């Protein structure tokens, strides 16, 4: 499409250029790339207006509104949809007018104007009846049905807020009037759900008359979902099975997995465990390989990964773990645990792919590496559920399961407390949390780890576990790091475990000792850099020499094995806001991965990427996911990065000791970090984890 754009621009066909730009914008929006989508659509809109093509303007405005909603610019989107609707009516585009009406209602609902949202949905329902039977009519009815469900959710939430506020104020008033925050809908909750069901039923009838199996699938599937919420399970199961059959006819895995999952839940609720397990397995199989569109519903209704995919894996893992714990023999238990491990690996790869919004992670996993756990190493999969914590441990001897009776909420609260306190070296208050977490996470495994001679622990972390350093957990006498070398990975199947020689003299060090963009340089960056170069030599790019172009040239020309970054680095919950600060500005994570991952210029991947002044938010699990995914994204075999920036000279001392230990090829990277941490820990006044626990060794630990 880019080629077509260049061609249309070169021949001066402005109308064609506007059309192509509009298509590029829509495609970018579907892929979740809202910034380029806005840019393309804005240019297309300007050209279409200049060429005085109101029909094209109407379509581009609708697409631009979709992008504005995705960027949460609701007020602007409402105006854009209104203009699109008006122009569509003027140019006799009835289907587009209905679409813009429905989209406008959704934007109004996002803006918490509940009464206006209902008025617009009611108007859309009236307008759509005038359309001839078509896929556009089916789509309109489906989205109206889903819109009523969204409105019902918003009305219910608003009434609960209103009720809570009145109770706090000491007033007991009847909420039956339907007056809620946002101006509110006067319809009852059941009334909105009835309108939703009727719209979905009508959508299914239109789809049947037009032979639209995909539309039928969504109509029946969404009906089943609504019936499930109303606990009408027998009817829900019948609708879900119809949806499944229709989706199979048109080979639509992006919807089929949803209906298989829905069927599994209903079968499980009905006590049909074997059939439920089979349905769960079919749903999960459909998600391999995971693709971005699996978090997109009908007509590109975007869903959070944590709503559309993650809960399926949680439910499936729960079923498998229950089977494993009920198994009569260790061999039977291990068979179930192998499936648990595969589900966790798949879900973590999917989560990373969702974070980076691209298929690179899936491509890496499909290489299908066989992972052999080395002797002396244990891989830990902590899986938290609302009612318990499951620990699945893999060693060279096989897999084992341990169940810990601690609720997910209690565990998360303790993790949050621990992470917050280990950054504060002025207080010893972290110890109760460190000991509680040790009691849940490490103590149940201690005897088995000792018996197996385990010296290295690799954690395949999920959720809040990614935000902490396991080495800082405490058993009442000593820290975990006193006994075990610790590493983390988002997924073992995304970790390159093949042996690779360490190439001394191939270090590239970059960093800042000057303030750039108002951000201060790490206080001890200069001493840190000098200490490392004393050990490894290599090329140095500091201050004005450190820029994206110079970094690219050095990696191309030298094929370096280690890149050490001593500059302000932020990993955020949105990768577009993650960056390394260079002298000429911010290098985004995407750009960094392009620079570091220049595979065509090297025979071997980068062995180590160090981000010594990296920080993530205390309670931001998604940012921590991004941090653990740094090695995967950049193509580095191993990453060493900090969860927070310790403003103390011990950071540079720890880093230089890590590199000194790394010169011993007999030592693993995990042990090199362990010894560096132990050295700081042994120093007087530096036993507090804030001095040594910030660093995580990510991916290949050997």
BATIDREN-139956 format. One record per residue (C-alpha): x, y, z; residue number from 1. Coordinates in steps of 0.1 Angstrom, whole numbers. Example, Ala and Ser with C-alpha at 12.3 -4.5 7.8 and 13.67 -1.06 7.14 Angstrom:
% BATIDREN-139956
- xx;yy;zz;num
- 123;-45;78;1 $
- 137;-11;71;2 $
END
This chain:
% BATIDREN-139956
- xx;yy;zz;num
- 0;0;0;1 $
- 29;23;7;2 $
- 41;17;-29;3 $
- 7;26;-42;4 $
- 7;58;-21;5 $
- 41;69;-36;6 $
- 28;62;-71;7 $
- -4;82;-66;8 $
- 16;111;-52;9 $
- 41;110;-80;10 $
- 14;112;-107;11 $
- -5;139;-87;12 $
- -38;120;-83;13 $
- -50;137;-51;14 $
- -82;118;-49;15 $
- -65;84;-52;16 $
- -39;95;-26;17 $
- -67;105;-2;18 $
- -83;70;-7;19 $
- -50;52;-1;20 $
- -42;73;30;21 $
- -76;65;44;22 $
- -70;28;39;23 $
- -36;30;55;24 $
- -52;48;85;25 $
- -79;22;89;26 $
- -53;-6;87;27 $
- -31;11;113;28 $
- -61;15;136;29 $
- -71;-22;133;30 $
- -35;-31;143;31 $
- -37;-8;173;32 $
- -12;17;159;33 $
- -32;49;166;34 $
- -6;75;161;35 $
- 1;67;124;36 $
- -36;60;119;37 $
- -44;95;130;38 $
- -17;110;108;39 $
- -28;91;77;40 $
- -65;98;83;41 $
- -59;135;90;42 $
- -40;139;57;43 $
- -67;119;38;44 $
- -94;141;53;45 $
- -76;173;42;46 $
- -72;161;7;47 $
- -108;149;4;48 $
- -121;183;16;49 $
- -98;201;-9;50 $
- -111;179;-37;51 $
- -147;186;-25;52 $
- -157;149;-22;53 $
- -182;148;6;54 $
- -189;111;3;55 $
- -152;103;8;56 $
- -150;129;36;57 $
- -179;111;54;58 $
- -161;78;54;59 $
- -128;92;65;60 $
- -144;111;93;61 $
- -160;79;106;62 $
- -126;61;105;63 $
- -110;91;122;64 $
- -136;90;149;65 $
- -127;53;156;66 $
- -90;63;161;67 $
- -99;92;183;68 $
- -120;69;206;69 $
- -90;45;208;70 $
- -69;75;219;71 $
- -97;84;245;72 $
- -104;118;228;73 $
- -141;113;232;74 $
- -153;149;228;75 $
- -135;153;195;76 $
- -147;119;183;77 $
- -184;128;191;78 $
- -181;159;168;79 $
- -163;139;141;80 $
- -190;112;141;81 $
- -218;138;140;82 $
- -203;154;109;83 $
- -198;120;93;84 $
- -234;111;99;85 $
- -247;143;85;86 $
- -225;141;53;87 $
- -234;104;49;88 $
- -271;113;49;89 $
- -265;141;24;90 $
- -247;118;0;91 $
- -273;90;4;92 $
- -249;66;22;93 $
- -275;51;45;94 $
- -254;23;59;95 $
- -225;47;67;96 $
- -249;71;84;97 $
- -261;43;107;98 $
- -226;32;114;99 $
- -216;67;123;100 $
- -247;70;145;101 $
- -238;38;164;102 $
- -202;48;167;103 $
- -212;82;180;104 $
- -234;66;206;105 $
- -204;45;218;106 $
- -183;77;220;107 $
- -210;94;240;108 $
- -212;64;263;109 $
- -174;65;268;110 $
- -178;102;277;111 $
- -203;91;305;112 $
- -233;108;289;113 $
- -256;79;296;114 $
- -290;95;287;115 $
- -276;108;254;116 $
- -260;74;247;117 $
- -294;57;250;118 $
- -311;83;228;119 $
- -285;77;201;120 $
- -287;39;203;121 $
- -325;41;201;122 $
- -322;63;171;123 $
- -297;39;155;124 $
- -320;10;161;125 $
- -348;29;143;126 $
- -325;39;114;127 $
- -311;5;108;128 $
- -345;-10;102;129 $
- -347;10;70;130 $
- -316;-7;55;131 $
- -320;-35;31;132 $
- -308;-69;43;133 $
- -270;-69;40;134 $
- -239;-76;60;135 $
- -239;-39;69;136 $
- -274;-43;85;137 $
- -262;-73;104;138 $
- -231;-54;116;139 $
- -253;-25;127;140 $
- -277;-46;147;141 $
- -248;-65;163;142 $
- -231;-33;174;143 $
- -264;-19;186;144 $
- -270;-50;207;145 $
- -235;-48;222;146 $
- -240;-10;227;147 $
- -271;-17;249;148 $
- -250;-42;269;149 $
- -223;-16;274;150 $
- -249;10;285;151 $
- -264;-15;309;152 $
- -229;-20;325;153 $
- -224;18;328;154 $
- -259;24;342;155 $
- -254;-4;368;156 $
- -220;10;378;157 $
- -233;46;380;158 $
- -262;35;402;159 $
- -238;17;426;160 $
- -217;48;428;161 $
- -247;70;435;162 $
- -260;45;461;163 $
- -226;45;478;164 $
- -225;83;478;165 $
- -259;86;494;166 $
- -251;60;520;167 $
- -219;79;529;168 $
- -240;111;532;169 $
- -264;93;554;170 $
- -293;95;530;171 $
- -314;65;521;172 $
- -332;72;489;173 $
- -349;49;464;174 $
- -328;45;433;175 $
- -357;31;413;176 $
- -361;65;395;177 $
- -331;56;373;178 $
- -313;89;380;179 $
- -276;81;378;180 $
- -243;99;373;181 $
- -239;112;338;182 $
- -274;123;333;183 $
- -285;88;331;184 $
- -306;64;314;185 $
- -342;60;325;186 $
- -344;24;312;187 $
- -342;-4;337;188 $
- -313;-28;336;189 $
- -334;-57;324;190 $
- -350;-34;298;191 $
- -316;-26;283;192 $
- -306;-63;282;193 $
- -339;-71;265;194 $
- -332;-45;239;195 $
- -297;-60;235;196 $
- -311;-95;231;197 $
- -337;-84;205;198 $
- -311;-66;185;199 $
- -288;-96;185;200 $
- -318;-118;175;201 $
- -326;-95;146;202 $
- -289;-95;135;203 $
- -290;-133;134;204 $
- -322;-133;113;205 $
- -307;-109;88;206 $
- -275;-129;86;207 $
- -294;-161;80;208 $
- -314;-145;51;209 $
- -282;-131;35;210 $
- -262;-163;40;211 $
- -237;-145;63;212 $
- -224;-173;85;213 $
- -198;-151;102;214 $
- -226;-127;112;215 $
- -247;-156;124;216 $
- -218;-168;145;217 $
- -214;-135;163;218 $
- -252;-131;168;219 $
- -255;-165;184;220 $
- -223;-162;203;221 $
- -231;-128;218;222 $
- -266;-141;226;223 $
- -250;-171;244;224 $
- -228;-147;264;225 $
- -259;-126;274;226 $
- -278;-158;284;227 $
- -248;-170;304;228 $
- -248;-138;324;229 $
- -284;-143;332;230 $
- -277;-179;343;231 $
- -298;-194;316;232 $
- -271;-220;309;233 $
- -290;-245;288;234 $
- -301;-218;264;235 $
- -267;-202;265;236 $
- -250;-236;257;237 $
- -274;-241;227;238 $
- -265;-206;213;239 $
- -228;-211;219;240 $
- -228;-244;200;241 $
- -247;-228;171;242 $
- -221;-200;171;243 $
- -193;-225;171;244 $
- -207;-244;141;245 $
- -212;-211;121;246 $
- -176;-199;129;247 $
- -162;-233;118;248 $
- -181;-230;84;249 $
- -162;-198;76;250 $
- -129;-207;93;251 $
- -129;-178;117;252 $
- -106;-187;146;253 $
- -106;-152;160;254 $
- -143;-158;170;255 $
- -143;-196;172;256 $
- -120;-196;202;257 $
- -144;-173;220;258 $
- -174;-197;215;259 $
- -153;-228;224;260 $
- -142;-210;256;261 $
- -178;-199;263;262 $
- -190;-235;258;263 $
- -162;-248;282;264 $
- -174;-224;309;265 $
- -210;-235;305;266 $
- -201;-272;305;267 $
- -180;-268;336;268 $
- -209;-250;354;269 $
- -231;-279;345;270 $
- -207;-304;360;271 $
- -196;-319;327;272 $
- -159;-317;335;273 $
- -145;-339;307;274 $
- -165;-321;280;275 $
- -154;-288;295;276 $
- -118;-297;295;277 $
- -120;-308;258;278 $
- -136;-274;249;279 $
- -110;-255;268;280 $
- -83;-274;249;281 $
- -99;-266;216;282 $
- -101;-229;225;283 $
- -64;-228;235;284 $
- -53;-247;205;285 $
- -71;-221;183;286 $
- -49;-194;199;287 $
- -17;-210;187;288 $
- -1;-190;172;289 $
- -16;-160;190;290 $
- -24;-131;166;291 $
- -33;-96;174;292 $
- -68;-98;160;293 $
- -77;-123;187;294 $
- -81;-92;210;295 $
- -104;-76;185;296 $
- -141;-84;184;297 $
- -168;-79;158;298 $
- -163;-49;135;299 $
- -129;-41;152;300 $
- -144;-36;187;301 $
- -111;-36;206;302 $
- -109;-56;238;303 $
- -81;-55;264;304 $
- -59;-86;262;305 $
- -67;-90;299;306 $
- -104;-94;290;307 $
- -103;-113;258;308 $
- -74;-138;261;309 $
- -58;-139;296;310 $
- -89;-152;315;311 $
- -91;-182;291;312 $
- -57;-193;301;313 $
- -63;-187;338;314 $
- -94;-209;337;315 $
- -77;-235;316;316 $
- -46;-236;339;317 $
- -70;-239;369;318 $
- -87;-269;354;319 $
- -54;-286;346;320 $
- -39;-280;381;321 $
- -70;-294;397;322 $
- -65;-325;376;323 $
- -28;-327;385;324 $
- -34;-324;423;325 $
- -61;-351;421;326 $
- -39;-375;400;327 $
- -34;-409;416;328 $
- 3;-413;406;329 $
- 32;-389;402;330 $
- 34;-399;365;331 $
- -2;-389;359;332 $
- 3;-357;378;333 $
- 34;-348;356;334 $
- 14;-354;324;335 $
- -11;-327;336;336 $
- 17;-304;347;337 $
- 33;-306;312;338 $
- 1;-292;299;339 $
- 1;-265;326;340 $
- 36;-254;316;341 $
- 27;-252;279;342 $
- -4;-231;287;343 $
- 17;-207;309;344 $
- 43;-204;282;345 $
- 17;-197;255;346 $
- -1;-171;276;347 $
- 31;-153;285;348 $
- 42;-152;249;349 $
- 7;-138;240;350 $
- 9;-112;267;351 $
- 43;-100;255;352 $
- 30;-99;219;353 $
- 1;-78;231;354 $
- 24;-55;250;355 $
- 47;-49;220;356 $
- 17;-50;195;357 $
- 35;-71;170;358 $
- 39;-108;160;359 $
- 77;-109;167;360 $
- 72;-128;199;361 $
- 50;-155;183;362 $
- 76;-159;155;363 $
- 104;-165;181;364 $
- 83;-191;200;365 $
- 74;-210;168;366 $
- 110;-219;164;367 $
- 101;-246;189;368 $
- 133;-248;210;369 $
- 135;-279;233;370 $
- 144;-266;267;371 $
- 165;-290;288;372 $
- 169;-278;324;373 $
- 206;-280;334;374 $
- 215;-299;366;375 $
- 215;-276;397;376 $
- 188;-253;381;377 $
- 151;-251;390;378 $
- 125;-232;370;379 $
- 96;-219;390;380 $
- 62;-210;376;381 $
- 41;-192;403;382 $
- 4;-191;393;383 $
- -19;-170;414;384 $
- -56;-177;417;385 $
- -83;-159;437;386 $
- -83;-187;463;387 $
- -47;-200;463;388 $
- -12;-199;449;389 $
- 1;-228;428;390 $
- 38;-234;425;391 $
- 49;-255;395;392 $
- 86;-264;397;393 $
- 107;-280;369;394 $
- 142;-295;374;395 $
- 162;-320;355;396 $
- 142;-346;374;397 $
- 108;-334;361;398 $
- 78;-313;372;399 $
- 62;-309;407;400 $
- 32;-290;420;401 $
- 29;-274;454;402 $
- -4;-256;465;403 $
- -2;-227;489;404 $
- -34;-215;507;405 $
- -30;-178;502;406 $
- -55;-157;483;407 $
- -45;-137;452;408 $
- -56;-104;468;409 $
- -35;-110;499;410 $
- -5;-121;479;411 $
- -7;-91;456;412 $
- -11;-67;486;413 $
- 20;-81;502;414 $
- 40;-79;470;415 $
- 31;-42;466;416 $
- 41;-35;502;417 $
- 74;-54;497;418 $
- 83;-36;465;419 $
- 76;-2;479;420 $
- 96;-8;511;421 $
- 127;-24;496;422 $
- 134;8;477;423 $
- 135;28;510;424 $
- 169;23;527;425 $
- 159;44;557;426 $
- 136;17;571;427 $
- 138;-20;580;428 $
- 100;-23;576;429 $
- 104;-45;545;430 $
- 113;-76;566;431 $
- 78;-87;575;432 $
- 67;-86;539;433 $
- 100;-103;528;434 $
- 94;-131;552;435 $
- 57;-135;544;436 $
- 65;-138;507;437 $
- 93;-162;514;438 $
- 69;-183;534;439 $
- 45;-185;505;440 $
- 69;-186;475;441 $
- 101;-203;487;442 $
- 96;-222;520;443 $
- 72;-248;505;444 $
- 100;-257;480;445 $
- 130;-254;503;446 $
- 134;-291;511;447 $
- 130;-302;475;448 $
- 154;-276;463;449 $
- 181;-286;488;450 $
- 176;-323;481;451 $
- 180;-317;444;452 $
- 212;-296;449;453 $
- 196;-265;433;454 $
- 219;-235;432;455 $
- 201;-214;405;456 $
- 164;-204;405;457 $
- 148;-192;373;458 $
- 114;-176;378;459 $
- 89;-175;349;460 $
- 70;-146;366;461 $
- 35;-135;360;462 $
- 16;-103;371;463 $
- 29;-87;403;464 $
- 57;-112;407;465 $
- 75;-94;378;466 $
- 78;-62;400;467 $
- 100;-77;427;468 $
- 135;-92;432;469 $
- 131;-128;445;470 $
- 167;-126;458;471 $
- 155;-101;484;472 $
- 130;-125;501;473 $
- 141;-134;536;474 $
- 136;-166;557;475 $
- 143;-149;591;476 $
- 180;-157;589;477 $
- 192;-148;554;478 $
- 182;-136;520;479 $
- 174;-159;491;480 $
- 205;-145;473;481 $
- 227;-159;500;482 $
- 217;-194;489;483 $
- 206;-191;453;484 $
- 215;-173;421;485 $
- 183;-159;406;486 $
- 172;-151;371;487 $
- 138;-142;355;488 $
- 123;-148;321;489 $
- 89;-140;306;490 $
- 89;-174;290;491 $
- 113;-203;289;492 $
- 104;-210;253;493 $
- 115;-174;244;494 $
- 149;-179;261;495 $
- 178;-188;239;496 $
- 196;-215;260;497 $
- 221;-225;234;498 $
- 258;-221;246;499 $
- 277;-191;232;500 $
- 313;-180;238;501 $
- 319;-148;257;502 $
- 339;-125;235;503 $
- 362;-103;255;504 $
- 370;-70;240;505 $
- 336;-66;222;506 $
- 320;-42;247;507 $
- 302;-11;235;508 $
- 295;14;263;509 $
- 272;43;259;510 $
- 259;68;284;511 $
- 254;103;297;512 $
- 269;124;324;513 $
- 251;155;313;514 $
- 215;166;318;515 $
- 193;161;287;516 $
- 157;171;283;517 $
- 157;181;320;518 $
- 165;146;331;519 $
- 196;143;352;520 $
- 223;117;343;521 $
- 229;88;367;522 $
- 251;102;395;523 $
- 278;76;392;524 $
- 277;68;355;525 $
- 312;81;348;526 $
- 328;59;375;527 $
- 307;29;364;528 $
- 317;33;328;529 $
- 354;36;336;530 $
- 354;6;358;531 $
- 338;-16;331;532 $
- 362;-3;304;533 $
- 392;-11;326;534 $
- 380;-48;325;535 $
- 367;-50;289;536 $
- 380;-21;269;537 $
- 359;-17;238;538 $
- 343;14;223;539 $
- 329;43;244;540 $
- 302;67;233;541 $
- 295;93;260;542 $
- 274;125;260;543 $
- 275;142;225;544 $
- 289;110;210;545 $
- 259;90;222;546 $
- 231;92;196;547 $
- 209;68;177;548 $
- 230;71;145;549 $
- 263;66;163;550 $
- 249;36;181;551 $
- 238;21;149;552 $
- 271;26;132;553 $
- 291;10;160;554 $
- 268;-20;161;555 $
- 271;-24;124;556 $
- 308;-19;122;557 $
- 319;-39;152;558 $
- 293;-66;157;559 $
- 297;-61;195;560 $
- 288;-88;220;561 $
- 279;-66;249;562 $
- 261;-32;249;563 $
- 262;-14;282;564 $
- 238;16;286;565 $
- 246;40;315;566 $
- 218;65;308;567 $
- 183;73;321;568 $
- 160;45;309;569 $
- 122;42;314;570 $
- 101;12;308;571 $
- 64;21;309;572 $
- 32;2;306;573 $
- 29;14;270;574 $
- 60;6;250;575 $
- 56;38;230;576 $
- 64;57;262;577 $
- 95;35;270;578 $
- 129;50;261;579 $
- 166;52;266;580 $
- 178;88;268;581 $
- 206;97;243;582 $
- 222;131;239;583 $
- 201;138;208;584 $
- 169;127;224;585 $
- 149;97;234;586 $
- 155;63;217;587 $
- 122;44;218;588 $
- 121;8;227;589 $
- 111;0;191;590 $
- 141;19;178;591 $
- 164;4;204;592 $
- 154;-31;193;593 $
- 160;-21;157;594 $
- 195;-9;166;595 $
- 205;-37;189;596 $
- 189;-64;168;597 $
- 207;-57;136;598 $
- 211;-94;129;599 $
- 221;-90;93;600 $
- 253;-74;105;601 $
- 263;-101;130;602 $
- 269;-138;129;603 $
- 257;-142;166;604 $
- 230;-123;185;605 $
- 240;-98;211;606 $
- 251;-117;242;607 $
- 243;-91;268;608 $
- 224;-58;270;609 $
- 227;-39;303;610 $
- 204;-11;313;611 $
- 220;1;345;612 $
- 198;31;352;613 $
- 164;17;343;614 $
- 132;23;363;615 $
- 96;10;363;616 $
- 67;21;385;617 $
- 62;3;418;618 $
- 27;-11;411;619 $
- 29;-13;373;620 $
- 28;-50;363;621 $
- 26;-42;327;622 $
- 57;-20;327;623 $
- 75;-49;345;624 $
- 64;-72;318;625 $
- 80;-48;293;626 $
- 112;-49;313;627 $
- 114;-87;313;628 $
- 106;-86;276;629 $
- 135;-63;268;630 $
- 158;-92;258;631 $
- 131;-108;236;632 $
- 123;-75;219;633 $
- 159;-65;212;634 $
- 171;-100;203;635 $
- 197;-101;231;636 $
- 203;-134;247;637 $
- 205;-118;281;638 $
- 195;-85;296;639 $
- 206;-70;329;640 $
- 183;-42;340;641 $
- 172;-24;372;642 $
- 137;-22;385;643 $
- 146;12;401;644 $
- 175;36;401;645 $
- 195;34;432;646 $
- 212;68;438;647 $
- 242;54;454;648 $
- 278;45;444;649 $
- 270;9;453;650 $
- 252;6;419;651 $
- 284;12;399;652 $
- 304;-10;423;653 $
- 278;-38;419;654 $
- 279;-35;381;655 $
- 316;-35;379;656 $
- 318;-66;401;657 $
- 293;-83;379;658 $
- 315;-77;349;659 $
- 346;-88;368;660 $
- 329;-121;377;661 $
- 317;-125;342;662 $
- 353;-128;330;663 $
- 353;-162;345;664 $
- 338;-183;317;665 $
- 331;-211;342;666 $
- 306;-190;360;667 $
- 270;-185;348;668 $
- 257;-149;344;669 $
- 233;-156;372;670 $
- 261;-166;396;671 $
- 281;-136;385;672 $
- 252;-113;395;673 $
- 247;-133;427;674 $
- 283;-128;437;675 $
- 282;-91;429;676 $
- 251;-87;451;677 $
- 266;-107;479;678 $
- 297;-85;478;679 $
- 275;-54;484;680 $
- 253;-72;509;681 $
- 284;-80;530;682 $
- 295;-44;532;683 $
- 288;-26;564;684 $
- 256;-5;562;685 $
- 246;-20;528;686 $
- 225;-50;538;687 $
- 193;-33;529;688 $
- 179;-46;496;689 $
- 177;-11;481;690 $
- 215;-12;477;691 $
- 217;-45;457;692 $
- 183;-60;448;693 $
- 172;-36;420;694 $
- 189;-57;392;695 $
- 172;-85;374;696 $
- 190;-110;351;697 $
- 166;-116;323;698 $
- 164;-146;299;699 $
- 196;-167;293;700 $
- 212;-171;328;701 $
- 240;-194;318;702 $
END
